[in-house]
Amino acid sequence: MAQGRKARGSAWVGPDTDHRFTPPEIIAFRDAVWPEGTDTDPAWHRRSYSSARLTYDRGGLRKPWEGRVWLNPPWSDPTPWIERLVRHCSPLHTEHEGILCVRNDPSTDWWALVWEHAAVLALPAERVRYHQPKGRKVVRCGVPAFTTALFYFGAQWRNYLRVAKAHNYYAVTMFDPTAGPSVATNGRVRQLQAWIAEGAKTEVRTNEVMELLGCSRQTALRTLAATPNVRAQGTTKAARYLVIP
């Protein structure tokens, strides 16, 4: 499910922000990347074109995510969904993969998080026209004011890069291919987890992580988001995180 805004011609306005479906051509690209099928679509809608082994039309953030995750999050508040995807595709879970479909907008709060953790960025050459429910039909929206970014998370980045280029998408790796994705993040996650285990921590504070890693608040937040066994309390930029056994 894509989240944009209610279309009037080519504009995106109004309160309806959570019913924009990924068009079939983008779903076809996803299926070419994963011919074995998608495991989880946590932001699914029963009238969308997406299919997966696990589909959640409600409460997707609270339910289990498995394997290959397709995420077209609610664009009204994508940050917690993106943080969950980053944790799911942590370097500690090399068998997990994710594709994130979002607007191409570096001005957003969540962009830096995606930029650090994604392995490949693919950009369709044309602006993607999403679909929306209209009565009993699903209709194509007008041309949006933004372009679409399709980020890949995971170890099979070479396959994603190959398929993206075969679909005539602009595609680039987000890291040094000789080193592998998220090497720096992987080291910080392991350092944080060792510190948690050594102190038998049940709660972690952002300022403690900044002191431990000698890093900025932004880097601390990214590291916490990538750590599988911690969960934010309250807002997505919470100062406190619970450690999950």
N, C-alpha and C positions, 0 to 999 in steps of 0.2 A: 504494500500500500504506500502510495506516495502522498506526501503532504505538501500542498501548495496552497493557493488561495483561489477563491471562486472566480471563474473566468468570465469576463465580459469582452468578447472579441479576443484581443491578444493581451489584455490586462489581467492581472491576478489580484483581485480585491475581495473584501467581504470576510465574514466570520468562518466560512466553511473551509477549514484548513487541513482536514485529515481524510479526504476521500479523493485522492488523485492516484489512479492506477498506472503502473508501469505498462507501456504499450507492448504489443506482441513482439515487435522487432528487438526490443531490449531483452525480453524474456528469452527469445530465441538465441541471443548472444550468450546469456547466462547458461542455457542448456547446452550450448556448444562447448563452453568451458567445462561443464560438469555433465557429460553424457550419461553418467551413471545415475544422475538425479540429484536434486537438492534435498538435504536432510531436514532443514528447519527454515520456516518463514515466520518469524515471531510477530511481524506487523501485517499479517495477511488480512484480506477481506474476501468474503465468500463470492463476491462478484468480480474479483480481480482475475487476471489471466495467469497468475502465478500458481504453481502447484509444488508441494513438498511433502515429505513423509510426515513431518510434524508441522501443522499450521495452527496459529493462534490468532483469533480475531479479537480476543480480549485478554488483557493481563499478560501479554507476551514477555514483559520484563521480569515477571515473577515466576515464570515457568522454565523448565529445562530447555537448554539449547544443545543440540547435538551436531557433530560433524560439520558438513558444509552448510553455511548459513547465508541466505539471501536476505539483505536488509534494505528495504526502502522505508525509512522510519517516518514517523509523524514529523513533518517539517515545522510544526508549531513548537516542538521541543525535542529536537533530535539528540541532544547531548547525552542523556542517560542511556539511550539505545546504543550510541556510538561507544560510550565507555564500556558497556557490556560486551560489545563486539570485540573491542581491543583486548579485554580480559579473556574472552573465549579463544581468541587467536594468539594468545601469549606465546612467546618462544618456548615456554615450558610445555605447550600442547601442540607439538609439531604435526599431529594428525588433523588438526582443525583448520578449516579454511573459511573465508568470508568474502562476500562481495557487497560493497556499500554503494547504494545509488542515492546521490544527494545533488543539490544545486551546487554549481561551481562558484563558490563565494568565499574567498580568503578573508573577508571582513568579519566572519562569524567567530564566536567564542570557541567552537568545536574544531575549527579548521586546523589549528596547530597540533591538536591531538591526532587527527587523521594523518597530517603531514609527517609526523614523526614515526608512526607505527605502520602505515600502509607499505606494501611492497611494490605495487605498480599502480599508476594512475592511467586510466584510459578515458579519452574524450571523444564522443561521437562528433563527426564532422558537422552535423546539422543540429539545430536545437530540437530537443525531444518534446513532442506534443503528447502530454499525458492524457489519460482518459478519466471520465467522471461519470457516476451514475446520474441518470436523468429519467425519473419515473421507472419504467420497467426496462429501459434501455441503458446501455453504456455508450457514451458519445465521446468523441475526441475533443479535447480542449483547444483553445486558440494557441498561437505560438507564444511561449512564455518570454519574459524579459530576461531570462537567464539561460545559461548553458548547463548541461548535466555532466557531472563527474562520476565515474565508476571506478572505485578504489578496490584493489584486491589485497587481502590479508592472508598470509600463509606461506608455506614452503614451496608450493607448486607454482611459483611466480613465472617460471619460464613458459609453462603451458598457457597461462593467462595472457602473457605478452604475445605469444604466437597467435592465439585465437583473436585477440584484439586487433592485431595488425591484419589478419585475414579478413576481418570485418571492416577494414579501412578506417579504423579508429586511430587517432593520435594516441600513442602509448609510450610511456617512459617508466623506467625503474626509479624507485624512490630511495635507493641506497647503492652502496658499492657492491656489485654482484659478486666480486671476489671474496667479500667478507661475509655476505649473507645479511638478511634484513634484521633490523632492530638489535644490532650487536651491543650498542651502548645501553639501550633499555634493558636488554637481557641481563647485563651485568648488574645494573641497579636493582632490578627485581630480585635477583639472587642474593644480593647484599642485604636488601630489606628483609627477605624471608629468613635469612640466617640470623639477623638481629632479632626478629620476632620470635624465632624458635629458641634462641639463647636466653631470652628474657621471659619466655613463656607469656608473651603479651596477649591480652584479650582485647586491647584497644590501642589504636595508633593515632597520633595527632600529626597534622600536616607540618607543624613547626619542628616536631621531632625528626621527621623524614628529611626536612631541609638541613637540619644540623648533622644528621647521620651521613648524608650524601654530599654535604657541602654544596648544595644546589639552590636554584631559585624556587620560588613557590610554584611556578608553572611547571618546572621539571618534576617537582615532588608530586604534583597532582597527576601528571602523566604516568609517573612510576606507579603510583597507587592505583590508577585506572588499569594498568597492565598486570597488576598482581592478582592472581586468581582467588586468593583466600582472604581478601579484604573487601568490605562493602561500606560505601558511604552512608553516613547517618544524616538525614535531612536533605539539604540541597545537593546538587551535583558538584558543588565546590565546597563541600563541607570541611570543617576543621577536624572532625572526628571520624574515624573509620573503625568498624568492628572487625575483629579477626574471626574468620569462620573456621572451625576445626576441620 
